[in-house]
Amino acid sequence: MSHPDPRQAPNLLVDALRNFSNLMQTELHLAKAEVATNLSRAGVGIAFFAIAGILALTALNVLAGAFVAYLATTGLSAGTAALIVGGLTLLIAVILVFAGKSRLTASALQPTRTMSNLQRDVTAVQGATNV
């Protein structure tokens, strides 16, 4: 069995450092892409909050109109109809708030794929150095 030439050690070290540097740059690009995707999800969540706010204001306006109509009329049909519409609009707003909130949780914004790749890389480097 032949032994490697000790004069090759500096070249091997330079190659290993270059490969490690390329790996870290690739992981950094992956992290940036994942954070951009997560920020896009956060943008959708914020949009859901904005839409929910608009719908909530509309619902409050309709509910106020329903109360006025209810007091102004002797029958319940116009007021009841406005209450139903306002209640449904408010229900949609509540659903959008919960949908937006689920997109803005800390766990939804974490770069989990990058973190698992980095952990796998660290494990591989540790395994290679223990040879």
C-alpha positions as CSV (number, residue, x, y, z in Angstrom):
1,M,0.0,0.0,0.0
2,S,1.4,3.4,-1.0
3,H,1.4,6.3,1.3
4,P,0.3,9.8,0.1
5,D,3.1,12.2,-0.6
6,P,3.4,14.7,2.4
7,R,4.2,17.4,-0.1
8,Q,0.6,17.2,-1.3
9,A,-0.8,18.2,2.1
10,P,-0.9,22.0,1.5
11,N,-2.7,21.5,-1.8
12,L,-5.2,19.2,-0.1
13,L,-5.7,21.7,2.6
14,V,-6.3,24.5,0.1
15,D,-8.8,22.3,-1.8
16,A,-10.6,21.4,1.4
17,L,-10.8,25.1,2.4
18,R,-12.0,26.0,-1.1
19,N,-14.7,23.3,-1.0
20,F,-15.8,24.4,2.5
21,S,-16.0,28.0,1.3
22,N,-18.1,27.0,-1.7
23,L,-20.3,25.0,0.6
24,M,-20.9,27.9,2.9
25,Q,-21.6,30.2,0.0
26,T,-24.1,27.8,-1.4
27,E,-25.8,27.5,2.0
28,L,-25.9,31.3,2.3
29,H,-27.6,31.5,-1.1
30,L,-30.1,28.8,0.1
31,A,-30.7,30.7,3.3
32,K,-31.3,34.0,1.4
33,A,-33.8,32.2,-1.0
34,E,-35.6,30.6,1.9
35,V,-35.8,33.9,3.9
36,A,-37.2,35.6,0.7
37,T,-39.9,32.9,0.4
38,N,-40.8,33.2,4.1
39,L,-41.0,37.0,3.7
40,S,-43.3,36.5,0.8
41,R,-45.5,34.3,3.0
42,A,-45.4,37.1,5.7
43,G,-46.5,39.6,3.1
44,V,-49.5,37.4,2.3
45,G,-50.2,37.2,6.0
46,I,-50.0,41.0,6.3
47,A,-52.3,41.3,3.3
48,F,-54.8,39.0,5.0
49,F,-54.7,41.3,8.1
50,A,-55.3,44.4,5.9
51,I,-58.2,42.7,4.1
52,A,-59.6,41.5,7.5
53,G,-59.4,45.1,8.8
54,I,-61.3,46.5,5.8
55,L,-63.9,43.8,6.1
56,A,-64.2,44.4,9.9
57,L,-64.7,48.1,9.2
58,T,-67.3,47.3,6.6
59,A,-69.0,44.9,9.0
60,L,-69.1,47.5,11.8
61,N,-70.7,49.9,9.3
62,V,-73.3,47.4,8.2
63,L,-74.0,46.4,11.8
64,A,-74.4,50.1,12.7
65,G,-76.8,50.4,9.8
66,A,-78.6,47.4,10.9
67,F,-79.1,48.8,14.3
68,V,-80.4,52.0,12.9
69,A,-82.7,50.2,10.6
70,Y,-83.9,48.0,13.4
71,L,-84.7,51.0,15.5
72,A,-86.3,52.9,12.6
73,T,-88.6,50.2,11.6
74,T,-91.4,48.5,13.4
75,G,-90.7,45.1,11.7
76,L,-87.6,43.1,11.9
77,S,-87.0,42.2,8.3
78,A,-84.8,45.0,7.1
79,G,-82.8,45.1,10.4
80,T,-82.5,41.3,10.6
81,A,-81.3,41.2,7.0
82,A,-78.6,43.8,7.7
83,L,-77.6,42.0,10.9
84,I,-77.1,38.7,8.9
85,V,-75.0,40.5,6.3
86,G,-72.9,42.2,8.9
87,G,-72.5,39.1,10.9
88,L,-71.3,37.1,7.8
89,T,-68.9,39.9,6.9
90,L,-67.5,39.9,10.4
91,L,-67.2,36.1,10.3
92,I,-65.1,36.3,7.1
93,A,-62.9,38.9,8.7
94,V,-62.3,36.7,11.7
95,I,-61.4,33.8,9.4
96,L,-58.9,36.0,7.5
97,V,-57.3,37.2,10.7
98,F,-56.7,33.6,11.8
99,A,-55.3,32.7,8.3
100,G,-53.0,35.7,8.4
101,K,-51.9,34.9,11.9
102,S,-50.9,31.3,10.9
103,R,-48.7,32.7,8.2
104,L,-46.9,35.1,10.6
105,T,-45.8,32.6,13.3
106,A,-42.1,32.4,14.2
107,S,-41.9,28.7,13.2
108,A,-43.4,29.5,9.7
109,L,-40.7,32.1,9.1
110,Q,-37.7,30.0,10.2
111,P,-35.3,28.8,7.4
112,T,-35.8,25.2,8.4
113,R,-34.4,23.6,5.2
114,T,-31.2,25.6,5.5
115,M,-30.8,24.8,9.2
116,S,-31.2,21.1,8.5
117,N,-28.7,21.3,5.6
118,L,-26.2,23.1,7.8
119,Q,-26.7,20.4,10.5
120,R,-26.1,17.7,7.9
121,D,-23.0,19.5,6.7
122,V,-21.6,19.8,10.2
123,T,-22.3,16.1,10.8
124,A,-20.5,15.2,7.6
125,V,-17.5,17.4,8.4
126,Q,-17.4,15.9,11.9
127,G,-17.6,12.4,10.4
128,A,-14.8,13.2,7.9
129,T,-12.5,14.6,10.5
130,N,-12.9,11.5,12.8
131,V,-11.5,9.1,10.2
